[in-house]
Amino acid sequence: MSSQLKPAVNERDHLQGAASAPIEIVEYGDFQCPHCGAAYPVIKKMQEVFGDQIKFIFRNFPLSESHQYAKIAALAAEAAGLQGKYWEMHDAIYENQGQLNDGLLYELAQNLGLDEQQFEQDLQSTALNEKVEADFESGMRSGVSGTPSFFVNGQKFDGGAEDLYDMLKDSAE
């Protein structure tokens, strides 16, 4: 039985690529999860190779019990998003995952040229907390039990980022 993505991708999601792309990939990820960290360069490679054929959506699935900074990192990415730098923060967190802590998030915000006072306020915002919670709940409803979990065109994909890349390569040939 395959699990369906619930809800479908919508305007609340962060999307990279052409909205009309035929292949929609949704990742439920945790910014502190080492497996998500390992998937990050593979997804970048997929986006490079398949370009306009792919749209990529990232939904927050912080496993806070195991990862102390997962939730604050998700909030930091969302807060950066309010200043138009969601993907820059997303990438910067994964690229510095080994040093992830509260201080790093403020440093990244500074490096991205964010308004730091605004960033700090937004980290505390109920709306952003609710967005992260809503992503997490949508993951639960979609049958996500761990990270990273991928959905391709609304169907749960059984495998990791490398498997996904191989499947796309095979179907393109």
FENURCOR-V580539 format. One line per field, one symbol per residue. phi: phi as a letter, one per 30 degrees, with the letter a starting at -180 (. if undefined). burial: 1 if it has 16 or more other C-alpha atoms within 10 Angstrom, else 0. A space follows every 10 residues. Layout:
phi=???
burial=???
This chain:
phi=.cccdbddeb dddcbcjded edccccccbb dcddddddde dddededddc hddcccbccd bdcddcbdcd dddddddddd ddcibeddde dddddbedcd aeeedddded ediddddded ddedddeded ddddedddde ddidbabdbc bchicdcclc ddddeddddd ddd
burial=0001110010 0001110000 0011111111 1110111011 1110011000 0111111111 1110000011 1111111111 1000111011 1111001001 1001110110 0001000010 0110000110 1110111110 0111011111 1111111001 1001100000 000
